[in-house]
């Protein structure tokens, strides 16, 4: 394996671990403040951290660099898609478990190649088999005995679509722009959109912000400042298929984090669902090939 691709894959695995543990911070932060405000503060903090790095870093040469105005517009678009995924995930966490949220979010690993159909790419049969396993796993994980699905599970599923679009966007943009500047700009765009939503829909109290400060720091410095930045840097070298596969492992880390810190358990049915979903993710990406899907 090419050294750069191996390095990128290791960075993406680290990203998955950071994001998986970050679900705990997201849950704890919402005990004191609303989901929109929490997202606004953690992305603003993460953006400030990356801004300091971006100002000091030398741009990496690109064979087909975007024009400055196009690069800014692309970063703002990525930030808005990020806002959609974050908002759906954050609100959904109030109505489902961390394990459910992590595994359902991980469905984007199947959605990435499927969305390639919109650009004329035909998915191999193994992708459809993987998608089928993932859907069966999602049913076991989310559907209760009375055949109802928690509202939070539907929100996480909608968020997974946003994450798939975001992976494809970054796959297209990262090789053509300065990685840290792209990360920084999308963070601030997401923070601004989240703050506007918080001002419109949520009460904002200083005492709540102070109480949520440790969770904000965790989410801002690690999940955003470190995790999303590693994603952008790694996707300069890793094909989107590698990226989606490795980042989907955040589901495993999320389940472990929920069990370790919050005592969330998984019964046999949920464990079976998680296993099938992970198998579908691995099958869809591991056997579908390492080429870059749409946007590459």
Secondary structure, DSSP 8 states (H G I E B T S, - for coil): --HHHHHHHHHHHHHHHHHHHHHHHHHHHTTTS-HHHHHHHHHHHHHHHHHHHHHHS-----TT---HHHHHHHHHHHHHHHHHHHHHHHHHTTSS-HHHHHHHHTTHHHHHHHHGGGGT----HHHHHHHHHHHHHHHHHHB-TTS-B-HHHHHHHHHHHHHHHHHHHHHHHGGGS-HHHHHHHHHHHHHHHHHHHHHHHS---HHHHHHTHHHHHIIIIIIIIIIIHHHHHHTTTS-HHHHHHHHTTHHHHHHHHHHHHH-----HHHHHHHHHHHHHHHHHHHTT-SS--TT-
